[in-house]
């Protein structure tokens, strides 16, 4: 009887080992099925709409090619202009030096600089600055540059002395050049209706002109009457 029980136990041990191996194998298969296979499907699948079609790529390259051609044409045009300038400058006599050319030496603010009633309503709502760049001989010179104008009330303190500030770039400045029988000048006009209300006593106009030919900065200021 004992021998039969021992034999039965020995027969059950391999079955138990087989059962454990099968259980581990099923667990591995379950892991593969639940995690790895869906992951491979997610990473392996791509959205066709996200891919750039050949037609779209060709159109993009065509546009870039056109832009490059436009830039090349622009550079070629600028190169031709520079060559023309070099040819003209090379034809100048040897005695002509850059310092001998007509250059800006000073700026002046005209005596009529002040406030102006544009619509005859009794309120002077405009500030007009007559700016005259001059050369060594004192002749008016249409210099190219930037003009900055400031309006000050020097009687005020605590950072309130400067009432207004304006800047006129070269593209706009060249449109403001006036020629008369008596003189030539830039006429700069600014709206000051909301700035000068109730002001009394003299005010000060400060002008700064940056000459684009020489890089020099010229300054001038003038006292004017309050409106």
Backbone as a ProteinNet text record, in pm:
[ID]
protein_1_A
[PRIMARY]
XXXXXXXXXXXXXXXXXXXXXXXXXXXXXXXXXXXXXXXXXXXXXXXXXXXXXXXXXXXXXXXXXXXXXXXXXXXXXXXXXXXXXXXXXXXXXXXXXXXXXXXXXXXXXXXXXXXXXXXXXXXXXXXXXXXXXXXXXXXXXXXXXXXXXXXXXXXXXXXXXXXXXXXXXXXXXXXXXXXXXXXXXXXXXXXXXXXXXXXXXXXXXXXXXXXXXXXXXXXXXXXXXXX
[TERTIARY]
83.8	0	85.6	190	279.9	351.9	385.4	456	367.9	241.9	149	132.1	129.1	115.5	238	356.1	479.8	480.6	437.6	434.1	336.5	222.2	120.1	172.7	248.3	304.7	405.2	490.9	591.2	527.7	414.4	346.1	286.3	244.5	180.9	282.6	409	510.2	536.7	559.7	578.5	458.2	339.5	218.8	213.8	257.1	257.4	357.7	476.3	577.1	525.5	461.8	406.4	300.6	219.8	114.7	174.2	283.7	348.9	407.6	473.7	532.5	424.8	314.6	205	147.6	139.8	85.2	175.8	310.2	405.9	397.7	386.6	376.6	252.1	139.3	14.8	27.7	100.1	118.6	198.7	304.2	386.3	304.5	226.3	141.5	39.2	-14.7	-112.6	-48.5	75.9	147.6	172.6	216	241.2	114.5	7.1	-119.3	-177	-163.1	-227.7	-144.5	-11.3	73.4	157.5	231.7	325	256.3	156.3	87.1	14.1	-64.7	-126.2	-23.4	90.6	194.8	253	274.8	327.1	228.3	99.6	-1.5	-3.6	16.1	13.2	133.5	251.3	373.5	388.9	332.8	351.2	255.5	143.4	42.1	68.2	60.9	77.6	-44.3	-67.9	-182	-143.3	-208.3	-172	-182.3	-273	-290.9	-171.7	-93.2	20.6	139.5	142.2	251.4	234.3	344.8	342.3	343.3	243.2	231.9	340.9	380.7	482.7	441.2	311.4	265	286.5	257.7	277.7	425.4	509.7	653	705.4	657.6	700.3	656.4	533.9	483.8	566.5	603.5	684	821.4	884.4	1015.1	1008.5	897.6	881	872.9	796.3	785.1	919.5	994.1	1125.2	1220.1	1209.9	1293.7	1262.8	1133.4	1093.8	1144.3	1135.5	1184.5	1335.6	1409	1553.2	1585	1508.8	1530.8	1505.4	1399.7	1371.2	1484.9	1537.7	1648.3	1773.1	1799.1	1914.9	1899.6	1778.5	1755.1	1774.7	1730	1746.6	1894.1	1970.2	2113.1	2185.5	2146.4	2209.2	2183.7	2059.1	2025.6	2106.8	2119	2197.4	2344.7	2393.4	2533.2	2560.3	2466.3	2481.4	2485.5	2397.7	2397.3	2529.7	2582.2	2709.8	2823.5	2821.6	2924.3	2918.7	2796.1	2781.8	2837.6	2809	2860	3012.8	3068.7	3215.3	3277.2	3210.8	3263	3262.4	3154.1	3145.9	3252.5	3265.3	3363	3506.4	3531	3666.7	3703.1	3600.5	3626.9	3652.5	3642.1	3668.3	3817.5	3851.4	3993.4	4061.6	4190.5	4265.5	4268.5	4255	4261.1	4136	4026.7	3901.8	3909.3	3898.3	3902.8	3767.7	3733	3603.8	3581.4	3689.2	3673.9	3648.6	3670.2	3644.5	3499.3	3425.6	3286.6	3201.6	3086	2996	2934.5	2962.3	2916	2842.7	2761.2	2686.3	2780.9	2768.5	2853.8	2774.4	2645.9	2569	2419.7	2337.3	2192.3	2142.1	2038.4	1977.7	1827.6	1768.4	1622.4	1577.7	1485.6	1442	1371.1	1370.3	1310.4	1159.4	1096.4	951.6	909.2	1003.5	969.9	879.9	767.2	673.7	539.4	436.1	302.3	219.6	124.9	48.7	-96.6	-186.4	-330.7	-369.7	-384.7	-405.1	-545.3	-647.4	-785.7	-850	-770.2	-819.2	-933.9	-921.3	-1022.9	-975.1	-862.3	-809.1	-722.8	-704.6	-622.3	-502.4	-384.4	-264	-231.8	-276.4	-266.4	-148.6	-68.8	43.9	175	278.1	414.5	489.1	542.2	616.4	762.4	850.1	994.6	1058.2	1124.1	1196.2	1342	1383	1517.2	1600	1713.2	1797.5	1938.3	1969.7	2107.9	2193.5	2316.1	2402.6	2541.3	2611.2	2747.8	2846.4	2973.7	3076.9	3052.8	2993.5	2967.4	2836.6	2763.1	2637.1	2519.7	2540.8	2432.2	2348.9	2219.6	2128.9	2168.8	2162.5	2202.4	2094.7	2040.2	1937.7	2005.1	2044.5	2115.9	2018.7	2069.6	1989.9	2019.4	1914.4	1935.1	1805.7	1817.5	1703.2	1695.2	1575.1	1554.1	1469.9	1517.8	1442.8	1413.2	1288.4	1243.9	1182.6	1219.2	1163.2	1111.6	999.7	942.1	952.9	1015.6	1042.7	981.5	940.2	906	1006.2	1111.2	1222	1185.9	1069.2	1025.9	967.4	937.8	880.3	991.8	958.7	1055.3	988.3	1057.9	1006.7	973.7	1059.8	1042.9	931.3	875.4	765.2	808.3	935.8	982.7	967.3	989	974.3	827.2	770.9	628.3	597.4	689.3	664.7	793.4	790.2	908.8	864.3	931.9	897.7	1025.6	1011	1124.1	1079.1	1155.4	1123.3	1232.7	1192.8	1287.8	1320.9	1431.2	1475.9	1371	1297.6	1197.9	1090.7	1052.4	951.8	1014.5	1136.3	1202.1	1222.4	1260.9	1289.7	1165.2	1045.8	923	890.8	962.2	932.7	1029.7	1102	1198	1127.7	1148.2	1084.1	1191.3	1167.4	1258.7	1183.1	1235.6	1176.1	1281.7	1240.1	1334.5	1438.5	1400.4	1490.1	1573.4	1515.9	1588.9	1530.4	1605.3	1559.9	1567.6	1474.7	1471.1	1375.9	1386.9	1287.2	1182	1055.1	946	878.2	898.3	845.7	723.9	614.1	488.8	443.5	405.4	362	233.7	148.5	22.6	47.1	18.1	43.2	-81.2	-197.8	-321.9	-343.2	-310.8	-333.9	-214.5	-109.5	12.5	26.8	-9.1	24.6	-92.4	-200.8	-314.9	-277.4	-305.1	-282.3	-137.9	-48.1	92	118.9	205.2	245.4	397.6	448.9	593.8	662.1	789	862.4	883.1	884.6	913.2	1041.4	1093.2	1218.7	1202.1	1246.2	1248.8	1392.9	1413.6	1545	1541.7	1639.7	1646.2	1778.9	1771.2	1890.1	1883.6	1987.2	1990.5	2110.5	2082.4	2187.9	2211.8	2331.3	2365.8	2408.1	2336.6	2365	2490.3	2538	2656.9	2784.1	2790.5	2911.1	2894	2768.4	2744	2748.6	2770.7	2778.4	2639.5	2636.9	2512.2	2520.6	2419.8	2414.7	2295.3	2318.3	2211.8	2191.6	2067.1	2031.2	1907.1	1894.9	1774.8	1736	1607.2	1555	1439.7	1439.5	1329.4	1214.9	1091.8	972.1	867.6	773.2	664.9	559.3	495.4	385.4	269	184.3	73.8	-30.9
-121.5	0	124.1	117.7	231.7	250.7	142.7	151.3	212.7	178.8	237.3	386.8	432.1	576.9	652.3	596.6	661.1	672.1	565.8	568.4	672.4	688.5	788.2	928.7	951.8	1086	1118.3	1021.1	1042.5	1074.9	1017.5	1045.8	1183.9	1232.3	1364.6	1477.7	1455.6	1563.4	1614.2	1526.9	1579.6	1655.6	1608	1679.4	1819.4	1828.9	1959.4	2052.8	1999.2	2080.2	2125.2	2036.7	2069.7	2178.6	2168.4	2268.1	2406.1	2410.9	2541	2600.6	2516.4	2565.8	2618.5	2547.8	2591.8	2723.6	2739.6	2863.5	2982.1	2961.5	3068	3103.4	3000.1	3023.2	3102.7	3068.8	3143	3287.9	3311.3	3448.9	3530.4	3467.1	3537.7	3570.7	3472.8	3496.4	3605.4	3606.4	3709.8	3849.2	3855.8	3984.3	4030.6	3939.8	3974.6	4021	3953	3985.4	4118.8	4146.6	4265.8	4392.8	4379.1	4498.8	4516	4416.4	4433.4	4442.8	4361.8	4363.2	4495	4546.4	4680.2	4789.9	4778.6	4880.8	4879.6	4761.7	4752.7	4806.1	4787.4	4840.8	4992.6	5049.9	5195.1	5257.8	5203	5260.2	5228.6	5120.1	5080.4	5146.9	5194.4	5255.4	5404.4	5460	5603.1	5656.6	5785.1	5850.6	5898.4	5851.9	5893.9	6042.9	6108.5	6252.3	6330.9	6268.9	6339.6	6340.2	6250.5	6246.7	6356	6418.8	6525.4	6462.8	6494.5	6436.8	6492.2	6417.4	6466.3	6596.4	6610.3	6733.1	6855	6840.6	6951.9	6985.1	6882.3	6905.4	6977.7	6938.7	7004	7150.1	7176.6	7314.6	7400.7	7345	7419	7450.9	7352.6	7375.1	7476.7	7474.9	7571.5	7713.7	7732.5	7865.7	7912.9	7822.5	7860.5	7897.1	7825.6	7855.5	7993	8028.4	8160	8270.5	8249	8350.5	8370.5	8261.6	8273.6	8349.7	8325.7	8397.1	8546.1	8583.2	8724.3	8790.6	8720.2	8775.9	8793.9	8697.2	8707.7	8826.5	8846.1	8959.7	9091.9	9097.1	9219	9246.5	9143.1	9160.1	9203.4	9146	9183.7	9330.7	9375.9	9515.5	9608.9	9573.5	9656.5	9656.2	9542.5	9534	9625.7	9630.4	9717.8	9864.4	9902.6	10040.1	10074.6	9981.6	10007.3	10019.9	9938.6	9948.3	10083.6	10132	10263.8	10373.5	10363.3	10463.8	10460.2	10339.1	10326.4	10386.6	10363.9	10417.7	10570.6	10628.9	10775.2	10829.6	10766.6	10814.8	10797.9	10690.5	10669.3	10769.3	10832.6	10931.4	11070.4	11089.6	11220.9	11252	11377.6	11415.1	11374.6	11350.4	11306.8	11413.3	11539.4	11648.2	11656.1	11593.3	11598.2	11497.4	11547.4	11463.1	11467	11362	11360.7	11483.4	11531.1	11647.8	11776.2	11771.7	11889.9	11897.5	11789.8	11788.7	11872.9	11916.1	12000	11917.9	11956.1	11878.8	11966.8	11902.1	11972.3	12016.6	12143.5	12197.3	12251.2	12282.7	12344.6	12336.1	12342.6	12353.3	12477.7	12537.6	12657	12638.9	12694.3	12698.6	12839.1	12845.6	12974.7	13060.3	13190	13284.2	13270.7	13209.8	13192.9	13063.2	12993.5	12872	12908.9	12840	12871	12804.6	12856.3	12797.6	12867.1	12788.9	12838.4	12794.9	12890.2	12862.6	12823.7	12694.9	12647.2	12676.5	12662.1	12677.4	12808.1	12902.7	13036.1	13030.7	12943.3	12934.2	12996.9	13065.2	13131.8	13043	12916.5	12823.5	12780.4	12801.6	12762.2	12615.5	12528.6	12384.6	12318	12395.3	12339.4	12404.1	12321.7	12369.9	12353.1	12463.2	12459.3	12491.9	12402.3	12420.5	12434.9	12548.5	12572.3	12533.9	12426.4	12372	12392	12458.5	12490.8	12432.9	12321.6	12271.6	12357.2	12386.6	12473.6	12411.6	12452.5	12407.6	12508.5	12496.9	12585.6	12731.3	12755.3	12892	12948.6	12867.8	12914.9	12899.4	12830.3	12808.3	12687.4	12695.3	12586.9	12458.9	12348.5	12219.3	12117	12050.7	11948.5	11820.2	11821.4	11707.9	11593.6	11472.4	11353	11303.8	11285	11239.7	11228.7	11221.8	11210.2	11333.8	11389.1	11507.2	11469.1	11503.9	11483	11618.8	11638.6	11766.9	11744.1	11828.1	11822.8	11960.8	11963.1	12086.6	12083.4	12188.5	12191.2	12314.7	12296.4	12407	12400.8	12479.7	12469.8	12520.2	12579.8	12625.3	12510.8	12398.1	12284	12192.1	12119.6	12025.4	11889.1	11798.8	11665.2	11584.4	11598.1	11517.9	11561	11680.1	11728.6	11838.7	11865	11976.6	11949	11824	11793	11767.7	11851.7	11845.5	11751	11737.9	11653.5	11618.4	11509	11463.6	11396.2	11429.2	11373.6	11338	11241.2	11199.2	11188.2	11249.2	11249	11170.8	11059.3	10974.4	11033.4	10987.6	11045.5	11038.9	10928.2	10916	11023.4	11058	11161.7	11300.4	11312.1	11442.6	11502.4	11420.5	11473.1	11533	11494.5	11550	11687.9	11728.1	11852.2	11964.1	11948.6	12050.2	12156.4	12283.8	12394.9	12489.8	12539.1	12633.7	12762.9	12874.6	13005.3	13097.2	13217.8	13313.9	13358.4	13356	13406.3	13296.8	13176.4	13072.1	12934.1	12832.3	12693.2	12630.9	12539.1	12483.5	12363.5	12288.9	12186.6	12251.2	12222.6	12274.7	12155.8	12147	12034.4	12081.3	12008.4	12046.7	11936.4	11976.3	11878.8	11927.9	11833.4	11864.1	11874	11990.5	12011.8	12063.4	12038.7	12093.4	12049.5	11923.4	11871.1	11891.5	11955.3	11970.1	12109.4	12209.5	12347.3	12424.1	12357.3	12426.9	12484.6	12612.1	12675.8	12707.4	12690.4	12719.8	12868.9	12915.8	13055.7	13064.1	13175.5	13194.3	13130.8	13155.1	13105	12953.6	12893.5	12751.1	12735.9	12615.7	12589.9	12474.3	12495.9	12390.8	12343.4	12213.2	12153.4	12062.8	12081.9	12004.1	11929.4	11801.4	11718.5	11658.6	11682.3	11632.7	11539.3	11415.9	11317.6	11309.8	11350.7	11353.3	11213.9	11158.5	11023.1	11014.8	11127.5	11124	11113.3	11188.8	11190.7	11119.8	11096	11035.6	11133.9	11261.2	11363.2	11398.6	11441.6	11482.4	11631.3	11704.7	11850.2	11883.8	11979.9	12018.4	12169.7	12208.1	12350.9	12366	12477.8	12504.4	12650.9	12676	12811.7	12835.2	12952.9	12991.6	13049.1	13006.1	13055.7	13095.6	13178.2	13223.1	13112.9	13110.8	13016.8	13059.1	12967.9	13002.9	13089.8
0	0	0	73.5	79.8	-50.5	-113.4	-242.3	-348.2	-345.4	-442.7	-421.7	-295.9	-266.5	-313.4	-291.2	-336.3	-485.4	-554	-700	-751	-680.5	-721.6	-704.4	-595.6	-572.1	-677.2	-715.2	-816.5	-949.5	-977	-1104.1	-1106.7	-988.8	-982.4	-990.9	-948.6	-948.5	-1088.5	-1189.9	-1326.4	-1375.5	-1339.9	-1384	-1324.3	-1198.2	-1133	-1199.1	-1231.4	-1299.7	-1436.9	-1506.7	-1639.2	-1628.5	-1523.8	-1501.7	-1476.5	-1397.3	-1370.2	-1496.4	-1578.7	-1703.8	-1797.2	-1801.4	-1888.7	-1840.9	-1709	-1653.9	-1687.1	-1675.8	-1707.5	-1855.3	-1939.3	-2084.1	-2117.6	-2056.1	-2079.8	-2034.2	-1924	-1875.4	-1975.5	-2032.1	-2131.6	-2255.5	-2301.2	-2418.2	-2391.6	-2271.2	-2234.6	-2237.6	-2186.9	-2190.2	-2333.6	-2417.6	-2557.2	-2626.1	-2599.3	-2667	-2618.5	-2489.9	-2432.3	-2447.4	-2455.7	-2453.3	-2579.3	-2615	-2725.5	-2860.2	-2882.8	-3012.8	-3034.8	-2937	-2958.8	-2977.5	-2903.9	-2918.7	-3059.7	-3112.5	-3249.3	-3350.5	-3323.6	-3415.3	-3411.9	-3290.3	-3277.7	-3345	-3317.9	-3375.6	-3522.3	-3564.4	-3704.2	-3798.9	-3749.3	-3836.4	-3847.8	-3962.1	-3986.9	-4056.8	-4030.9	-4093.3	-4232.4	-4336.8	-4473	-4492.6	-4414.2	-4432.2	-4380.4	-4283.8	-4228.3	-4323	-4418.6	-4514.8	-4618.5	-4653.4	-4753.1	-4891.4	-4969.9	-5102.8	-5194	-5295.5	-5390.5	-5458.1	-5487.6	-5553.4	-5464.7	-5334.6	-5242	-5229.6	-5227.4	-5218.2	-5341.9	-5458.6	-5582.1	-5584.1	-5538.7	-5535.9	-5441.1	-5325.2	-5228.8	-5285.7	-5351.3	-5410.6	-5523.6	-5598.4	-5707.2	-5653.2	-5545	-5484.6	-5430.8	-5365.7	-5313.9	-5428	-5539	-5654.3	-5711.8	-5718.1	-5768	-5676.9	-5544.6	-5451.3	-5466	-5486.5	-5506	-5633.6	-5740.3	-5865.4	-5848	-5773.3	-5749.2	-5670.8	-5571	-5493.5	-5579.9	-5667.6	-5756.4	-5850.9	-5906	-5994.5	-5920.5	-5795.2	-5715.3	-5690.9	-5654.9	-5631.1	-5757.4	-5871.8	-5998.6	-6030.8	-6004.4	-6030.7	-5941.6	-5813.6	-5721.9	-5761.7	-5808.9	-5851.6	-5970.5	-6064.6	-6181	-6137.9	-6043.5	-5994.1	-5926	-5846.5	-5780	-5880.8	-5986.3	-6090	-6160	-6184.5	-6247.8	-6157.6	-6028.9	-5935.2	-5929.9	-5928.3	-5924.7	-6051	-6164.9	-6290.3	-6289.4	-6235.8	-6228.9	-6135.3	-6016.8	-5919.8	-5970.2	-6042.7	-6094	-6202	-6261.4	-6365.5	-6313	-6182.7	-6124.4	-6128.7	-6139.2	-6139.2	-6010.3	-6017.5	-5900.2	-5791	-5829.4	-5732	-5645.9	-5694.1	-5618.5	-5504	-5381	-5263.1	-5192.4	-5115.9	-5046.2	-4958.5	-4894.5	-4807.9	-4886.3	-5018.9	-5100.9	-5148.2	-5131.4	-5176	-5080.9	-5131.8	-5054.1	-4940.8	-4817	-4702.7	-4603.2	-4521.8	-4418.6	-4307.1	-4268.7	-4163.3	-4044.5	-4067.7	-3959.8	-3991.2	-3887.6	-3907.3	-3835.3	-3891.7	-3833.3	-3825.6	-3721.3	-3712.6	-3751.3	-3848.2	-3900.5	-3797.2	-3822.4	-3726.2	-3718.7	-3818.9	-3816.2	-3747.7	-3690.5	-3615.1	-3497.7	-3484.6	-3377.2	-3400.2	-3333	-3339.8	-3447.6	-3502.8	-3616.6	-3603.9	-3634.6	-3635.9	-3778.3	-3802.3	-3938.3	-3991	-3906.9	-3953.5	-3906.7	-3858.3	-3819.9	-3717.7	-3620.6	-3515.9	-3385.9	-3391.6	-3272.8	-3186.3	-3226.9	-3149	-3234.3	-3182.1	-3254	-3221.8	-3311.1	-3286.2	-3357.5	-3430.8	-3504.9	-3461.6	-3453.3	-3432.6	-3564.8	-3617.4	-3743.1	-3714.2	-3758.5	-3739.7	-3876.9	-3898.4	-4023.4	-4000.9	-4066.4	-4046.7	-4173.6	-4157	-4271.5	-4252.2	-4319.9	-4318.8	-4412.2	-4371.9	-4453.1	-4467.9	-4574.2	-4597.5	-4540.1	-4578.7	-4524.1	-4560.7	-4678.3	-4722.8	-4668	-4589.6	-4533.9	-4628.3	-4740.9	-4836.6	-4794.6	-4826.1	-4790.5	-4863.5	-4791.8	-4847.4	-4813.1	-4915.9	-4893.2	-4845.8	-4720.6	-4663.2	-4634.7	-4648.2	-4621	-4480.5	-4403.8	-4267.2	-4191	-4059.6	-3969.5	-3880.5	-3868.1	-3783.8	-3662.1	-3544.9	-3421.1	-3358.3	-3322.5	-3267.5	-3129.7	-3035.3	-2900.4	-2862.1	-2790.5	-2737.7	-2585.7	-2529.5	-2386.1	-2320.6	-2196.2	-2107.6	-1992.6	-2003.6	-1908.2	-1769.5	-1755	-1623.1	-1539.9	-1603.7	-1532.4	-1483	-1377.4	-1318.4	-1303.4	-1230.9	-1199.6	-1325	-1425.9	-1545.6	-1637.9	-1615.8	-1699	-1794.9	-1802.8	-1884.5	-2034	-2075.9	-2217.9	-2249.6	-2336	-2367.3	-2482.7	-2575.9	-2692.1	-2762.9	-2837.7	-2910.2	-3040.1	-3150.8	-3281.6	-3357	-3447.5	-3529.4	-3674.3	-3764.8	-3907	-3980	-4041.2	-4112.7	-4250.1	-4311.9	-4439.3	-4550.8	-4561.1	-4668.3	-4658.1	-4535.8	-4515.7	-4522	-4472.1	-4465.6	-4604.3	-4701.1	-4835	-4902.6	-4855.1	-4910.4	-4852.6	-4748.2	-4676.6	-4711.9	-4822	-4865.5	-4948.2	-4913.4	-4983.6	-5037.2	-5156.5	-5219.3	-5249.1	-5202.6	-5227.4	-5288.9	-5323.6	-5381.4	-5279.2	-5153	-5049.3	-4983.1	-4970	-4897.6	-4927.9	-4890.9	-4900	-4761.2	-4730.3	-4595.5	-4591.7	-4482.6	-4448.7	-4359.9	-4389	-4304.7	-4237.4	-4107.2	-4028.8	-3950.3	-3959.8	-3894.8	-3800.1	-3677.6	-3576.6	-3510	-3475.5	-3408.8	-3258.5	-3199.5	-3056.2	-2984.8	-3043.4	-2986.9	-2843	-2812.7	-2678	-2585.3	-2635.1	-2554.9	-2495.8	-2572.7	-2534.1	-2472.7	-2440.8	-2380.8	-2244.5	-2225.5	-2096.3	-2064.5	-2160.1	-2132.7	-2141.1	-2054.4	-2054.8	-2046.8	-2094.6	-2089.3	-2209.7	-2224.7	-2341.6	-2336	-2453.7	-2467.9	-2550.1	-2555.3	-2626.2	-2723.2	-2847	-2948.6	-2964.5	-2947.8	-2966.8	-3089.6	-3178.5	-3302.1	-3308.1	-3340.8	-3360.8	-3500.7	-3580.1	-3718.2	-3733.9	-3778.3	-3803.9	-3953.8	-3995.8	-4137.9	-4183	-4283.8	-4328.7	-4416.5	-4466.7	-4551.8	-4468.3	-4361.5	-4279.2	-4145.1	-4104.4	-3974.3	-3859.7	-3890	-3785.7	-3733.2	-3607.8	-3542.7	-3512.7	-3558.7	-3539	-3449.6	-3359.5	-3265.1	-3268.7	-3247.5	-3244.9	-3158.1	-3089.8	-3012.5	-3023.9	-3003.6	-3022	-2926.7	-2866.3	-2777.6	-2858.8	-2829.3	-2899.8	-2798.4	-2843.5	-2756.9	-2742.3	-2625.7	-2605.6	-2695.2	-2737.5	-2827.1	-2759.7
[MASK]
+++++++++++++++++++++++++++++++++++++++++++++++++++++++++++++++++++++++++++++++++++++++++++++++++++++++++++++++++++++++++++++++++++++++++++++++++++++++++++++++++++++++++++++++++++++++++++++++++++++++++++++++++++++++++++++++++++

